[in-house]
């Protein structure tokens, strides 16, 4: 190596050293500079994101209007039509600022103040039962919203937690009691067609990803920054249901993930058990997403 080149190479700080110097300079300059530095810093991966919990309440209200849902002003939740009084058409909410604001508070932790009888934990889990009933066709839009936010924060990878269809598996489990021989019970469920739902579960992630990439113009000459965010999916298991149903849904999740991996499909990569454990929680009776 020529001497001049060797000298220049030696004088060039390693990327880690440059990053450390930039960080120290930002710290010394003050909070605004430090915030600007951290804002542009790569964030890596976010591995535990509940899809329905990461979407803004305003998005849910807009989607409810598109789906023709109603709003119950007393329960502050969505409900199915007909929207006879006192129910209100969700599409009319933008013209009703007071109800619109109360519904956002009902669907989120915005402005929440805990009381001795109702904690932040209670409010968090109660929100899921209030915005139910939305059409699954919106999943791709919601994935885009989360991916776009991740891109703006310089995140490179996210794992979204979602509950795909499992009604067939639940029905089979309901008709066949769980015994102590788990291996035998597994074979019983498989023999009764539990795998029949795998196609729908794989399609759940495929459809969401396809719509998200269409919205973001991925693969075109003008892709959105969100296209750079790699998205994978975590299969949610509703642990608050009956034991045989939890077993069946868990088995369906494992079988779905295995087929997805065997097909080298960039979709389902893991399982996570969700729902609060307390019997008094709204999620004990409502399938929380």
Secondary structure, 3 states (H helix, E strand, C coil): CCHHHHHHHHHCCCHHHHHHHHHHHHHHHCHHHHHHHHHHCCCEEEEEEEHHHHCCHHHHHHHHHHCCCEEECCCCEEECCCCCCCCEEHHHHHHCHHHHHHHHHHHCCCCCCCECCECHHHHHHHHCCCCCCCCHHHHHHHHHHHHHHHHHCCEEEEEEEECCCCHHHHHHHHHCCCCCCHHHHHHHHHHCCHHHHHHHHHHHHHHHHHHHHHHCCCCCCCCCHHHHCEEEEEEEEECCCCHHHHHHHHHHHHHHHHHHHHCCCCCEEEEEEECCCCCCCHHHCCCCC
